[in-house]
Amino acid sequence: MYKLNVYHKLFFSLVFAIFYLSPSLGRGGDTYSYWVTSGALERLLFHDFNSFWEVFTNPPSLEIMYGNFNHITGYPMRYIYMEQESFFVSKVFMFFRIITFDNYFATTFLTAFISANAFWNLYKIAHQMSLFHKYLLPVFVLFLPSVAFWASGVSKDTVVLGSIIILICQLSHILLRLDGKLKIRRLFIIAFCVYIIYETRPFILYAMSLPLLLMYMTNLINRIKNFAILRYFILLIVYTVVIGGTSFLMLTISSESLLESSDSLYQAKVIQEDFAQNKLYGEDEGKRYDLGEVEYSPFGILKVAPAAIIAGIYRPYIWEALSPSLFFNGLESILLLVLTFNLFFRQLKVRIGVIRSNELLVFSIGFIILIAFMAGFTSVLFGVLVRIRAPLLPFLGLLLSIDLAQVLSKKEVLNNNIDEPE
């Protein structure tokens, strides 16, 4: 299965590259812009190291750009360079270019191989838990076409999703003690992944904070499961903080003060309005959805949250995805809807018990809700939505792949062991 996973990522990374480099289809896209910008950086590195260091270590500005790049090095794509997060992605791919001797397809395959290995590690961790359906688990974690398409090639999504998966795998090894002891190198890998995510999509890191805290608290509760009073005390603190903090915000903060106090929400408002008004996107990229009138207050945001979360997880629906770049997303939405109904209508109480006691699943449900809301709330364009929500799909797959037969079998074995006389 490992080889199939690698071939799957290599194939879709190639499809992504061909699609976005084709003049009649993708017309270049961001992948071409990242490649051009990373090439200019690489040539500047070998042409004038002092100028390279100034560009590499300082925030983007037109003065620095036109003062250091020239006709010998070539110029970065301006819109990539001027956005600090996108320029950081070009810096990452500059190192890949050096390794692959400036070959675009070799870089594509290298990123796909790294991505495949990250997903394989997540699959191995989930498989060891003996909680998931033997066919659904590999489909969701290893073989989702849309995830492989959007997050295996030369793109920001590949960098972000790969870092998220690696981060969660390393934390799972530490919390669950899968290899028996703490390895210092895991802490360095975690710190590096946090840095990469912060530099590329910081809102993803913010969205991970609460789920990661819940993941740690669940691990702590599992370790002290024989101390019922202490366990319930910790749960009380967690619920009090979450519910109390939410209630306080709802009752005390106005829309104006909320926007002024939250840079992330203000940026979300700007991004949403920009996507809604921008008519420069092509037919596929420009397909839009609407959440209705949004009031930027706690109650207003809460009112559109269900629609935003549904959009972030399930849209585009199949009838909204009648284009080459969205087709796989439309097919996946059917599968996700069917399995979600199955989740809610087949022994939901048992499933909730499994989720509540498992660190990885607790992280997954928190991460899914927050990323789905952020993606659905800000994207407006389907072409943007399917990229931003890609990180949540493998974790959603974990929730939808819970195998009740395995869960009930494990409970039966445990009960039998407890009932046996000493």
Secondary structure, DSSP 8 states (H G I E B T S, - for coil): -HHHHHHHHHHHHHHHHHHHH-TTTTTTHHHHHHHHHHHHHHHHHHH-HHHHHHHHHS---HHHHHHH--TTT----HHHHHSHHHHHHHHHHHHHHHHTTT-HHHHHHHHHHHHHHHHHHHHHHHHHTT-B-TTHHHHHHH--HHHHHHSSSSSHHHHHHHHHHHHHHHHHHHHHTTTSS--HHHHHHHHHHHHHHHHH-HHHHHHHHHHHHHHHHHHHHHHTTT-HHHHHHHHHHHHHHHHHHHHHHHHH--HHHHHHH-HHHHHHHHHHHHHHH---S-TTTT-B--------SHHHHHHHHHHHHHHHHH-S-GGG--STTTHHHHHHHHHHHHHHHHHHHS-HHHHHHHHHH-HHHHHHHHHHHHHHHHHHHH--BHHHHHHHTTTHHHHHHHHHTB-HHHHHHHHHHHHHHHHS--
